[in-house]
Amino acid sequence: MRAVGRCGVLVGVLTVVLCGCSSNSAAQSAPGATQQPSASPVIPSTVGGTVPVPPATLSTSKPTDAAVPPELPEQATAPPPASAGPLTAGNLPTPEKLGAGWKTYTDPGGAEAGFIGNNTWTRRRDPHQASYEALPAGCAGRPVSGSLPIPAYALSGTYRTAEAQPATALLLRFTTPARAQTYFQGYETRMKSCGTGGDLSVNPLWSTDAAAAAVRAYTGAESYVDLSVLHGSTVALLAATSSHPDQQSAWARSVVPTLEGLIDQP
């Protein structure tokens, strides 16, 4: 699941060239002709210096569309909390529920990761940033338009699989089941329309009305099985890196009941 400028100022020197027509020059130099004062060019007071540019104005209205990137990236000035509103580690599966050999993983974060570690395996995410980054990007297939609701809360948990490969679970809690369903359906529509041959290729494995699995493959990078589950007011997105993600269809089906029993608990 994927992560959004500044304006440069060009310093210029204004050169004003005043050219008169030959007939006007003759008239002005003729005996008895009244000399008219020349109009002075308007020269900015900052010639030779930096021309001030008003700062970019950010919208004061609350964002409403998860399909549109946030105006500002998610802040990374302090370790994020381990919970997000009603969402806690208890809403995520324990590693043994996901498979033998699975473990939770405390991500240290860092500059490249874009966040500061909080010494635990769960962390609160900005709901807009998280729900936008989860959508497929770089697809070669037909683009899908349409707005998507932004969740009220977002929480991620990090694991390591039995193969010691990274896995991430993202919970998106919406204010109503209808909004959760709208996001889930929009997410699935985009996944199914992604196609192959782009920076990201998506190969659907199976789908139901409330769950689906697919293989995401990024050019020149790892591939993983992508599981999405809708239950109540919550959407869960589980991505597990695998050397053979196309063989994980049965595993993805097996963990759906576990997710359904946890993700929407208050």
C-alpha positions in Angstrom: 0.0 0.0 0.0 1.6 2.9 -0.9 2.6 7.7 0.6 2.4 14.0 -1.8 5.3 21.6 -3.5 6.9 24.6 -3.0 7.0 27.5 -5.3 10.3 28.8 -6.6 10.9 32.5 -7.1 12.7 33.7 -10.2 14.6 36.9 -9.6 14.5 39.0 -12.7 15.9 42.3 -13.8 13.4 44.6 -15.6 14.9 46.4 -18.5 12.7 49.1 -20.1 13.5 50.2 -23.7 11.7 53.2 -24.9 11.6 53.6 -28.7 10.0 56.6 -30.5 8.8 56.7 -34.1 10.8 59.0 -36.4 7.8 61.2 -37.0 7.3 61.7 -33.3 10.9 62.6 -32.8 10.8 65.1 -35.6 7.7 66.8 -34.2 9.2 67.1 -30.8 12.4 68.7 -32.2 10.6 71.1 -34.5 10.8 74.8 -33.6 7.9 75.9 -31.4 6.9 72.4 -30.6 5.7 71.8 -27.0 7.8 69.2 -25.3 5.6 66.7 -23.4 7.1 65.0 -20.4 7.9 61.3 -21.0 5.8 58.8 -19.1 8.0 57.1 -16.4 8.0 53.3 -16.5 6.7 51.6 -13.5 9.6 49.7 -11.9 9.0 47.3 -9.1 10.6 48.3 -5.8 12.3 45.0 -5.6 14.2 45.2 -8.9 17.5 43.3 -8.3 16.1 41.6 -5.2 13.6 38.9 -4.4 10.1 39.4 -5.7 7.7 38.5 -2.8 5.2 35.8 -3.6 2.2 35.2 -1.4 2.3 31.9 0.3 0.1 29.0 -1.0 -3.3 29.0 0.7 -4.4 25.7 2.0 -8.1 24.9 2.0 -9.8 25.4 5.4 -12.6 22.9 4.6 -12.4 19.4 5.9 -11.4 16.9 3.2 -14.1 14.5 2.1 -12.7 12.4 -0.7 -10.3 9.5 0.0 -9.6 9.3 -3.8 -7.9 12.7 -3.7 -4.4 13.0 -2.0 -4.1 15.1 1.1 -2.8 18.7 0.7 -0.2 18.0 3.4 1.6 14.7 4.0 1.0 12.8 7.3 3.0 14.5 10.1 6.0 12.6 11.4 7.1 14.9 14.2 6.4 12.5 17.1 5.9 8.8 17.7 2.2 8.0 16.8 -0.1 6.5 19.4 -0.5 2.7 19.4 -4.3 3.1 19.1 -6.7 5.1 17.0 -9.9 6.1 18.7 -11.8 2.9 19.4 -9.3 0.8 17.3 -6.6 -1.0 19.3 -4.4 -4.0 18.9 -7.4 -6.1 20.1 -9.0 -5.4 16.7 -6.2 -7.1 14.9 -5.4 -10.8 14.7 -2.8 -12.3 17.0 0.0 -13.7 14.8 -0.9 -17.4 15.4 -4.3 -16.7 14.0 -2.7 -15.7 10.7 -0.5 -18.8 10.4 2.1 -20.9 12.1 5.4 -19.0 12.4 3.9 -15.6 12.1 5.1 -12.9 14.6 4.2 -9.3 15.4 6.9 -6.8 14.3 7.9 -3.5 16.0 8.7 -1.2 13.1 11.4 1.3 14.1 10.3 3.8 11.5 12.8 6.4 10.3 13.2 9.0 7.6 12.7 6.6 4.8 9.6 5.0 6.4 8.1 8.5 7.0 7.3 8.0 10.7 8.9 7.8 14.1 8.7 4.4 15.7 6.6 4.1 18.9 8.2 0.9 20.3 5.1 -1.3 19.5 3.6 -3.2 16.6 0.6 -1.0 16.0 0.3 2.7 15.2 -2.3 5.3 14.5 -2.5 6.5 10.9 -3.9 9.7 9.4 -7.3 8.5 8.1 -7.1 10.5 4.8 -3.5 9.6 4.1 -4.0 5.9 4.9 -7.2 5.4 2.9 -5.7 7.2 -0.1 -2.3 5.3 -0.1 -4.2 2.0 0.1 -5.7 2.6 -3.4 -3.8 1.0 -6.3 -1.7 3.5 -8.3 0.5 3.1 -11.4 -2.0 0.7 -13.1 -2.1 0.2 -16.9 -5.8 -0.6 -16.9 -8.8 1.7 -17.3 -8.7 4.4 -14.7 -11.6 4.6 -12.2 -13.1 7.9 -11.1 -15.5 8.8 -8.3 -15.1 10.0 -4.8 -14.6 7.7 -1.8 -15.4 8.4 1.9 -12.6 9.1 4.3 -12.7 6.9 7.5 -12.9 8.4 10.9 -10.0 6.3 12.3 -7.1 4.3 10.8 -4.8 1.8 12.6 -2.0 -0.3 11.2 -0.3 -3.4 12.5 3.0 -4.9 11.3 3.9 -8.6 11.2 6.5 -11.0 9.9 5.3 -14.1 8.1 6.6 -17.6 8.6 9.0 -16.8 5.7 10.2 -13.8 7.7 8.6 -11.6 5.0 6.9 -8.2 5.9 3.1 -8.1 6.3 0.8 -5.2 7.2 -2.8 -4.9 8.3 -4.7 -1.7 8.0 -8.0 -1.0 9.7 -10.3 1.8 8.4 -13.2 2.5 10.7 -16.0 4.6 9.2 -18.8 6.5 10.8 -21.5 4.2 9.3 -21.6 0.8 7.6 -22.8 2.4 4.4 -19.7 4.5 4.2 -17.5 1.5 4.8 -19.3 -0.4 2.1 -18.9 2.5 -0.4 -15.1 2.6 0.3 -14.8 -1.2 0.0 -16.7 -1.3 -3.3 -14.6 1.6 -4.7 -11.4 -0.1 -3.6 -12.4 -3.4 -5.2 -13.5 -1.7 -8.4 -10.1 0.0 -8.7 -8.2 -3.3 -7.9 -10.2 -5.2 -10.6 -9.6 -2.4 -13.2 -5.9 -2.1 -12.5 -4.8 -4.7 -15.0 -1.3 -5.8 -15.7 1.7 -4.3 -17.5 1.9 -1.0 -15.5 4.1 -0.1 -12.6 1.6 -2.0 -10.6 -0.1 -5.2 -11.8 -3.1 -6.7 -10.0 -4.2 -10.3 -10.5 -7.6 -11.0 -8.8 -7.7 -14.4 -7.0 -11.3 -14.5 -5.7 -14.0 -12.2 -4.4 -17.3 -12.2 -2.5 -19.7 -9.4 -1.5 -17.6 -8.6 1.6 -14.1 -10.0 1.0 -11.6 -10.4 -1.9 -8.1 -11.5 -2.5 -5.6 -10.5 -5.2 -1.9 -10.5 -6.0 -0.2 -7.1 -6.3 3.1 -7.0 -8.2 5.2 -3.9 -8.5 7.7 -3.6 -11.3 11.2 -4.4 -9.9 9.9 -5.0 -6.4 8.3 -7.7 -4.3 4.8 -9.1 -4.8 2.3 -9.8 -2.1 -1.2 -11.2 -1.6 -3.7 -8.5 -0.8 -6.8 -9.4 1.3 -9.7 -7.0 1.8 -12.5 -7.6 4.2 -15.7 -5.6 5.0 -17.5 -6.0 8.3 -19.9 -3.5 9.8 -18.3 0.0 9.8 -14.8 -1.3 9.2 -12.6 -2.3 6.2 -9.5 -4.4 6.8 -6.7 -4.5 4.3 -4.1 -7.2 4.9 -1.0 -7.3 2.6 1.5 -10.2 3.0 4.7 -10.3 1.0 5.3 -13.8 -0.5 7.6 -15.5 -2.9 4.6 -17.3 -4.2 1.6 -15.0 -3.7 -0.5 -16.7 -6.4 -0.5 -19.8 -4.2 -2.0 -18.0 -1.2 -5.6 -18.1 -2.3 -6.7 -20.7 0.2 -4.7 -19.0 3.1 -6.5 -15.7 2.3 -9.9 -17.4 2.6 -8.9 -19.1 5.8 -8.2 -15.8 7.7 -11.4 -14.0 6.6 -13.5 -15.3 9.6 -10.8 -14.2 12.1 -10.8 -10.7 10.7 -14.6 -10.6 10.6 -14.7 -11.5 14.3 -12.3 -8.7 15.4 -12.2 -5.7 13.1 -15.5 -4.1 14.0 -15.5 -4.7 17.7 -16.0 -1.5 19.7 
